Amino acid sequence: MSTRYPFTAVVGMDDLRLALLLNAVSPAVGGVLVRGEKGTAKSTAVRALADLLPEVPVVTGCRFSCDPGAPDPQCPDGPHEAAPAGARAARMVELPVGASEDRLVGALDIERALAEGVKAFEPGLLADAHRGILYVDEVNLLHDHLIDLLLDAAAMGASYVEREGVSVRHAARFLLVGTMNPEEGELRPQLLDRFGLTVEVAASREPEQRVEVVRRRLAFDDDPAAFAARWAGEETALRDRIVAARELLPSVVLGDAALLQIAATCAAFEVDGMRADIVMARTATALAAWAGRTDVTSDDVRQAALLALPHRRRRNPFDAPGLDEDKLDETLERFKGEEPDDEPDPGPDGPGDGGPGGGGGVPPQGEGPDGPAPESAEAPESAPAPAPQGSGAGAGERAAVKAAEPFRTKMLSVPGLGEGAAGRRSRARTEHGRTTGAVRPRGALTKLHLTATVQAAAPHQKARGRSGPGLVVRRDDLRQATREGREGNLVLFAVDASGSMAARQRMSAVKGAVLSLLLDAYQRRDKVGLVTFRGRDAEVALPPTSSVDAAAARLEQLPTGGRTPLSAGLLKAHDVLRVERLRDPSRRPLLVVVTDGRATGGGADPVALAARAARLHASEGTAAVVVDCETGPVRLGLAGNLARELGGTAVTLDELRADSIAGLVRDVQAEHATRRAA
């Protein structure tokens, strides 16, 4: 087994270390979501936690890690009444982003189940993680169907595998830890709420601390065993403290005053449901036990709020996670009750001032074998996204305006049947969805088509010597169900930011419409990209990404002015789509051009050049929608002409709204059907 980087050797990141330790003390807290930029040791800290957890008592020989003190009566390896007991190290099981459903929940041998009536079950990662840690790196990139399985297991504490009436159930209670880079996309709200705590991490901007990080990492890479040995004493002390806190936890009293503060805080910040109240209560109790106290204080409640509420405050992907600490302090002070005056002094390892960087009892790093580590620096404030700087910037440029309020849009989809990543936009052949047929399986059977399998096996029963009630089934008889569901697409926005769009009300409405489409793309699990054109050229404001909030930030900073190089915008969009087809050929694109249709720059005949660029997209079968931004009583209909050249359809800003548009998807498909027939 490879040597892990010691937990106590991690420099800074007090909130991250505290959140992980609180879950080690009380797994009921519900896990941790670690959000942060790449290269900030998120995974290193999470993996190091496993070595600090106490051993787990298990039933010897049980593949599902049953507790000998309370074995699962429905365990597939049971019953365990007289089974010998043993112990093993706590596991940290990693779930790869590209894992299959069978790898996560386990595989059932359908052939033996049909022919012999035997539940031959191979446990999956959920069984391995029972009573341990399930770690998902890049959890925001996890496929939807795996997220659904995780949600079910987290809610019920058990995993169910059901195939054509044959089912297996086993316990699956685990500490869920996920790491993610927000630039690559956000999590579904349902999964976000399942994480008990969340922390934001960022690399320190203090040179001394960065030096210490590099020094320790190089020392570990040179000789992992020797480096771990130097920190063995601190690791042992921390492990003992976790055990002591676990033993103290049942004695901690959550008084009425602290409980009132928790309820008042959750109500003041308008979090959905009651899970936040429960998580805060468990976190505050774990904080008290970690500090060696049996009473929960206001500082514990404050620290619990800072860890448990920020991710529950998000109403849409464009909201920045966080908490108004002034409002938090006001709420706590207003509902402050009597607290015990004779609290034991927690010492230097006790909770700090309760602030977000206080650490709440994280072991100090000044006593490590490498000497004192630099003080942890606060994460720098995130700078606003830079405004796109096109070649048309100059005297005619107008400052960016705020977007209008987003609205619910009608669904735009790509016609035909795709085979892309699972999502919620266009029709596709998927592993999940309605059954449309059956084929011979090319590899392992995952979705049995029972009727087709029986039809294939029935003619051969006499030749196979069938004598009993069972059906004699062979491998060649098995049929895989083909299913149709929905896929996510690449939605590429080409936004006109020229002078003709610069009227403040118009550009505000345009940004509101694009923001609405971005929100729709987030909900449908699409990748998005943003091309803008103005002045003399076009630029890629945001390469295709799963982070719709990054696209929204670029959109917010978009200035306007100059001529309208429509052809340049369409050609730049074509370049982006060409590269993306090479990177991910199964993800079909949808081009959304937001313009009034004018073309006043880019050559001697800008209208003809724009038409040629549009026909280039049409020749490659790119599905396209033109959002017509032209306003006023007299309209030239230029956006409609552009849509015809693209082989797509045009809609106005008003028609884009879900409550005022009819048959948009049908129109898009009809246009493409007509084009292909021609």
Disulfide bonds with the S-S distance in Angstrom:
none
